[in-house]
Amino acid sequence: ATEVLGDSERLVCFCAMSLQGGLTGELILAVDDVSGLALADLLLERPAGTSTAWGEIEISAALETANIIGCAYLNALASALPGGIELLPSPPRFARDFGESLMEFALMNQAGSSDVVFLTRTEFAIAESPVDCNLLFVPDAGSVTVLQELLPT
């Protein structure tokens, strides 16, 4: 599971939102530097290649993207699950680390209580742009049990 983001020795930028409510866990928008900075340029209507480092404005663009995509994902998930489960995300937080470290952090709660991992991955690509990002939903161990009970087998 730690290889889901590709090369474990590559730095990954991620915006993580903790999830509370009927399900708990982490929702993570992960991008490599090239894709993240290209996304910032796209959102800020700047020529591609303008952003060369993660400054305050680039981080803000990534966090806002995570907030919008994450909330849309959680709203769709909540409406698809029976029972009117409420899903409440925390404000996203930004970090850069190696892909393997990110996945170990995200899966730590599940690994402590089970050798089964539940992970959903959604890939995004923007046509004619070098933007490649992944949205990961990693429920905590208790939420894996809730999902198993709610979802048909």
Secondary structure, 3 states (H helix, E strand, C coil): CCCCCCCCCCEEEEEEEEEEECCCEEEEEEECHHHHHHHHHHHCCCCCCCCCCCCHHHHHHHHHHHHHHHHHHHHHHHHHCCCCCCEEECCCEEEEEEHHHHHHHHHHHHHHHCCCCCCEEEEEECCCCCCEEEEEEEECHHHHHHHHHHCCC
